[in-house]
Amino acid sequence: RLAWPLEGAEQDDDPVLREFPWAETIVRAEIRSPDLLDHLQQEIRTFPSEFVLFQPVAVVLQLNDGVEPERELRVEEDGDERVLVAGGERSRWRVEKRDVRITDPRAVGDATHIHARDSVPLAWAIPLEGKREESGRFWFAFPTHTPTYLPGILNAPWKLNSDRNAIIGGEWNAELMRAAALLVAETLPKLCTPDDPGRALDGFPRHMERADDDAAPLVQALWKALEEANVIPNAAGVLRPARELWRHPRDSAELARQWQALADSESHALGVHPSCLERQRNSRLNALAERLKPQTGEPQFPNLRKDDAGSWFANVASI
């Protein structure tokens, strides 16, 4: 590629360049193949709007394929949340970012000059509505085909295959995934609100089809972190480690709410909040309970205990 500054007269004589007097950089390419033109137009139409979520400064991206109406992409700040505006569509996200240092010798040895730096950027963009149940993807500035088994997008300098459409195995990606797991575990409590204290469960990992899945280092490290994290709300809405709480014997949010209305304050401190039993959350609570179950010997806690009000509920760590 060659680049050179344009003189004013040359720009004035070019009808295309005259359309962009504000532009500092203009890239032009001659397209002679109709098939290639169709391909490029389709790429513009399907350009992922989430791209603008990860930009270090506020940008407005206008996409025009010359046929369809122009599509504008931008992000609006709303406290800790971001509103992604893509044409006439609006979606609400939370984006957590950090720079991480990868020091493991095997990971550094597996990195290329593109990846191995003093620190690398890592970001997780979580949809707060609509797409919460969709499986997310790994991104390296642009999306890959590799699922994360988490909602949203994990954006980082992953090592990719030659087509740049999938991540590959290796120590660099595994170590970067373990750093991403810590970011996710620390972010989940921030998703909870007084109206919906069980919201962190929406970000729990989904079930992997294979133990050797490319995302396995991420999912395994995240489950390990969740075993000790304050991510499960008690009946009073206070986040606690799961092993300290008791779960209702029936997977019914409505029954849990009825129990909560009758239980005393001591039981509120021990019981799991009813919001943890809504939608797909109960299966994720079950998965965490299974990990906390003692593998050998007698259970750490009795499976069931009866409170003063006569309601039964089970300990998460012993189910």
C-alpha positions as CSV (number, residue, x, y, z in Angstrom):
1,R,0.0,0.0,0.0
2,L,1.2,3.5,-0.8
3,A,-0.1,6.7,0.6
4,W,0.7,10.3,-0.3
5,P,-0.9,13.7,0.5
6,L,-3.2,15.2,-2.1
7,E,-2.7,18.7,-3.3
8,G,-5.6,21.1,-3.1
9,A,-6.0,21.3,-6.8
10,E,-6.1,17.5,-7.3
11,Q,-8.7,17.2,-4.6
12,D,-10.8,20.0,-6.2
13,D,-10.7,18.2,-9.6
14,D,-11.9,14.9,-8.2
15,P,-15.8,14.8,-7.8
16,V,-15.5,11.9,-5.3
17,L,-13.0,13.7,-3.1
18,R,-15.0,16.8,-3.1
19,E,-17.8,14.9,-1.3
20,F,-15.5,14.6,1.7
21,P,-13.9,18.0,2.4
22,W,-13.8,17.2,6.2
23,A,-11.9,13.9,5.8
24,E,-8.3,13.6,6.9
25,T,-7.8,10.2,5.4
26,I,-9.5,8.8,2.3
27,V,-9.0,5.3,1.0
28,R,-10.0,4.5,-2.6
29,A,-10.0,1.3,-4.5
30,E,-11.0,0.4,-8.0
31,I,-13.5,-2.5,-8.1
32,R,-13.8,-4.1,-11.5
33,S,-15.6,-7.3,-10.6
34,P,-19.4,-7.2,-10.0
35,D,-19.2,-10.2,-7.7
36,L,-16.6,-8.4,-5.6
37,L,-18.8,-5.3,-5.5
38,D,-21.7,-7.3,-4.2
39,H,-19.5,-8.9,-1.6
40,L,-18.2,-5.6,-0.4
41,Q,-21.7,-4.1,-0.2
42,Q,-22.9,-7.1,1.8
43,E,-19.9,-6.7,4.2
44,I,-20.9,-3.0,4.7
45,R,-24.5,-4.0,5.4
46,T,-23.6,-6.7,7.9
47,F,-20.7,-4.8,9.6
48,P,-21.0,-5.6,13.4
49,S,-22.4,-2.6,15.2
50,E,-20.7,-3.8,18.5
51,F,-17.4,-2.7,17.0
52,V,-17.9,0.8,18.3
53,L,-18.3,-0.5,21.9
54,F,-14.6,-1.0,22.2
55,Q,-13.2,2.2,20.8
56,P,-11.1,4.2,23.2
57,V,-12.8,7.4,22.2
58,A,-16.3,8.3,21.2
59,V,-16.8,7.7,17.5
60,V,-19.7,7.9,15.0
61,L,-19.4,5.4,12.2
62,Q,-21.5,6.0,9.0
63,L,-21.9,3.0,6.7
64,N,-23.1,3.6,3.1
65,D,-23.0,0.8,0.5
66,G,-24.4,3.1,-2.2
67,V,-27.7,1.2,-2.4
68,E,-29.3,0.8,1.1
69,P,-30.0,3.8,3.3
70,E,-27.0,4.9,5.3
71,R,-26.5,3.3,8.7
72,E,-25.0,5.2,11.6
73,L,-23.3,3.5,14.6
74,R,-22.6,5.3,17.8
75,V,-22.5,4.8,21.6
76,E,-24.2,6.9,24.2
77,E,-23.0,6.9,27.8
78,D,-25.6,6.4,30.5
79,G,-23.8,6.2,33.9
80,D,-22.1,2.8,34.0
81,E,-24.0,1.6,31.0
82,R,-23.7,2.2,27.3
83,V,-26.5,2.5,24.8
84,L,-25.5,1.2,21.4
85,V,-27.3,3.0,18.6
86,A,-27.3,1.2,15.3
87,G,-29.6,2.9,12.8
88,G,-33.0,2.7,14.3
89,E,-32.1,0.0,16.9
90,R,-30.9,0.7,20.4
91,S,-29.4,-1.8,22.8
92,R,-28.1,-1.4,26.4
93,W,-24.6,-2.8,27.3
94,R,-22.1,-2.7,30.1
95,V,-18.4,-2.8,29.0
96,E,-15.7,-3.6,31.5
97,K,-12.1,-3.1,30.4
98,R,-8.6,-3.6,31.9
99,D,-5.0,-4.0,30.8
100,V,-3.6,-7.3,31.9
101,R,0.0,-8.5,32.1
102,I,0.8,-12.0,30.8
103,T,3.9,-13.2,32.6
104,D,3.7,-17.0,32.4
105,P,6.9,-18.1,30.5
106,R,5.0,-20.7,28.5
107,A,2.4,-18.2,27.5
108,V,5.0,-15.6,26.5
109,G,6.9,-18.2,24.6
110,D,3.7,-19.1,22.7
111,A,3.0,-15.4,21.8
112,T,4.0,-13.6,18.6
113,H,5.4,-10.1,18.4
114,I,1.9,-8.9,17.8
115,H,0.7,-10.4,21.2
116,A,3.7,-10.2,23.5
117,R,3.6,-6.8,25.1
118,D,4.0,-5.4,28.6
119,S,0.2,-5.4,28.9
120,V,-2.6,-6.3,26.6
121,P,-6.2,-4.9,26.5
122,L,-9.0,-7.1,27.6
123,A,-12.7,-6.2,27.5
124,W,-16.0,-7.8,28.2
125,A,-19.2,-6.3,26.7
126,I,-22.3,-7.7,28.4
127,P,-25.8,-7.2,26.9
128,L,-28.2,-6.0,29.6
129,E,-31.4,-6.8,27.6
130,G,-32.6,-9.0,24.8
131,K,-29.4,-10.9,24.0
132,R,-28.6,-12.2,27.5
133,E,-29.4,-15.8,26.6
134,E,-27.4,-15.8,23.4
135,S,-24.0,-17.5,23.4
136,G,-21.2,-14.9,23.0
137,R,-18.1,-14.9,20.9
138,F,-14.4,-14.2,21.1
139,W,-13.4,-11.0,19.3
140,F,-10.0,-9.6,18.3
141,A,-11.3,-6.2,17.2
142,F,-13.7,-8.2,14.9
143,P,-15.8,-11.3,15.7
144,T,-14.6,-14.8,15.4
145,H,-16.7,-18.0,15.1
146,T,-15.5,-19.3,18.4
147,P,-18.1,-19.3,21.2
148,T,-17.2,-18.2,24.7
149,Y,-20.2,-19.9,26.4
150,L,-20.9,-16.5,28.0
151,P,-23.2,-13.8,27.0
152,G,-21.7,-10.9,25.1
153,I,-18.3,-10.4,23.7
154,L,-14.7,-11.0,25.0
155,N,-12.4,-8.8,23.1
156,A,-8.7,-9.3,23.4
157,P,-5.6,-10.0,21.2
158,W,-6.2,-13.8,20.9
159,K,-4.1,-15.9,18.6
160,L,-6.2,-16.8,15.6
161,N,-6.1,-19.2,12.7
162,S,-4.8,-18.1,9.3
163,D,-8.3,-17.0,8.3
164,R,-8.6,-14.9,11.4
165,N,-12.1,-16.4,12.0
166,A,-11.4,-18.7,15.0
167,I,-9.1,-18.8,18.0
168,I,-6.5,-21.6,18.3
169,G,-5.3,-23.7,21.2
170,G,-2.1,-22.7,23.0
171,E,-0.7,-21.3,26.2
172,W,-1.1,-17.7,25.2
173,N,-4.8,-18.0,24.7
174,A,-5.3,-20.2,27.8
175,E,-3.5,-17.7,30.0
176,L,-5.4,-14.8,28.5
177,M,-8.6,-16.7,29.1
178,R,-7.8,-17.2,32.8
179,A,-7.3,-13.4,33.1
180,A,-10.6,-12.9,31.3
181,A,-12.3,-15.3,33.8
182,L,-11.2,-13.0,36.7
183,L,-12.5,-10.0,34.9
184,V,-15.9,-11.7,34.4
185,A,-16.1,-12.9,38.0
186,E,-15.3,-9.4,39.3
187,T,-17.9,-7.8,36.9
188,L,-20.8,-10.1,37.6
189,P,-21.7,-8.5,41.0
190,K,-21.9,-5.1,39.3
191,L,-24.8,-6.3,37.2
192,C,-27.0,-6.9,40.2
193,T,-29.6,-4.3,41.0
194,P,-32.0,-3.9,44.0
195,D,-34.9,-4.8,41.7
196,D,-33.0,-7.8,40.3
197,P,-30.3,-9.1,42.7
198,G,-30.0,-12.4,40.9
199,R,-28.9,-10.8,37.7
200,A,-25.3,-12.1,38.0
201,L,-26.5,-15.6,37.2
202,D,-27.3,-14.4,33.6
203,G,-23.6,-14.2,33.1
204,F,-22.7,-17.7,34.3
205,P,-21.1,-20.0,31.8
206,R,-23.3,-22.2,29.6
207,H,-22.7,-26.0,29.3
208,M,-19.8,-26.9,27.0
209,E,-20.4,-29.8,24.6
210,R,-16.8,-31.1,24.9
211,A,-14.3,-30.9,27.7
212,D,-11.5,-30.0,25.2
213,D,-13.5,-27.1,23.7
214,D,-11.4,-24.1,22.7
215,A,-13.1,-22.1,25.5
216,A,-12.4,-24.7,28.2
217,P,-9.7,-22.7,30.0
218,L,-12.0,-19.7,30.3
219,V,-15.1,-21.7,31.5
220,Q,-13.1,-23.8,33.9
221,A,-11.3,-20.8,35.4
222,L,-14.6,-18.9,35.7
223,W,-16.4,-21.7,37.5
224,K,-13.5,-22.0,39.9
225,A,-13.7,-18.2,40.7
226,L,-17.5,-18.4,41.1
227,E,-17.1,-21.0,43.9
228,E,-15.7,-18.3,46.2
229,A,-17.2,-15.1,44.7
230,N,-20.0,-13.0,46.3
231,V,-22.4,-13.5,43.4
232,I,-25.5,-15.2,44.9
233,P,-28.0,-12.9,46.7
234,N,-29.6,-14.0,49.9
235,A,-33.3,-13.4,50.5
236,A,-32.5,-9.9,51.7
237,G,-30.7,-9.1,48.4
238,V,-27.1,-9.2,49.9
239,L,-24.5,-11.0,47.7
240,R,-22.8,-13.9,49.5
241,P,-20.6,-16.9,48.5
242,A,-22.9,-19.7,47.4
243,R,-21.6,-22.2,49.9
244,E,-22.9,-20.0,52.7
245,L,-26.5,-20.0,51.5
246,W,-29.5,-22.4,51.6
247,R,-31.7,-23.2,48.6
248,H,-35.4,-23.9,48.4
249,P,-36.2,-27.6,47.8
250,R,-38.6,-26.6,44.9
251,D,-37.3,-24.8,41.8
252,S,-40.1,-22.3,41.9
253,A,-39.6,-18.6,42.1
254,E,-43.2,-18.0,43.1
255,L,-43.0,-20.5,46.0
256,A,-39.7,-18.8,47.1
257,R,-41.3,-15.4,47.1
258,Q,-44.2,-16.8,49.2
259,W,-41.7,-18.2,51.7
260,Q,-39.7,-15.0,51.7
261,A,-42.9,-13.1,52.7
262,L,-43.3,-15.3,55.7
263,A,-39.8,-16.0,56.8
264,D,-38.0,-14.1,59.6
265,S,-34.8,-11.9,59.1
266,E,-32.5,-14.7,60.2
267,S,-33.9,-16.9,57.4
268,H,-33.6,-14.0,54.9
269,A,-29.8,-14.0,55.6
270,L,-29.5,-17.7,54.9
271,G,-31.9,-18.4,52.0
272,V,-31.3,-17.8,48.3
273,H,-33.2,-14.9,46.8
274,P,-36.3,-15.9,44.6
275,S,-34.8,-14.0,41.6
276,C,-32.2,-16.8,41.3
277,L,-34.9,-19.2,40.3
278,E,-36.2,-17.2,37.3
279,R,-35.8,-18.2,33.7
280,Q,-32.6,-20.1,33.0
281,R,-31.0,-19.0,36.3
282,N,-32.0,-22.1,38.2
283,S,-30.0,-24.4,36.0
284,R,-26.9,-22.2,36.5
285,L,-27.5,-22.3,40.3
286,N,-27.8,-26.1,40.1
287,A,-24.5,-26.2,38.2
288,L,-22.7,-24.2,40.9
289,A,-24.3,-26.4,43.6
290,E,-23.0,-29.5,41.8
291,R,-19.5,-28.1,41.9
292,L,-19.8,-27.3,45.6
293,K,-21.0,-30.8,46.5
294,P,-18.4,-32.7,48.6
295,Q,-16.7,-35.3,46.5
296,T,-16.0,-37.8,49.3
297,G,-17.0,-38.4,52.9
298,E,-20.0,-37.0,54.7
299,P,-21.7,-33.8,53.5
300,Q,-20.4,-30.7,55.1
301,F,-23.9,-29.6,55.8
302,P,-27.2,-31.5,56.2
303,N,-29.2,-31.6,53.0
304,L,-32.2,-30.0,54.6
305,R,-33.0,-28.0,57.7
306,K,-36.2,-26.6,59.0
307,D,-36.5,-23.1,60.1
308,D,-38.8,-21.7,62.8
309,A,-41.5,-20.8,60.4
310,G,-41.7,-24.4,59.2
311,S,-40.3,-23.8,55.7
312,W,-37.8,-26.2,54.2
313,F,-34.8,-25.1,52.2
314,A,-31.6,-26.8,51.1
315,N,-28.0,-25.8,51.4
316,V,-26.4,-25.0,48.0
317,A,-23.2,-26.7,49.0
318,S,-24.8,-30.0,49.7
319,I,-27.3,-30.5,46.9
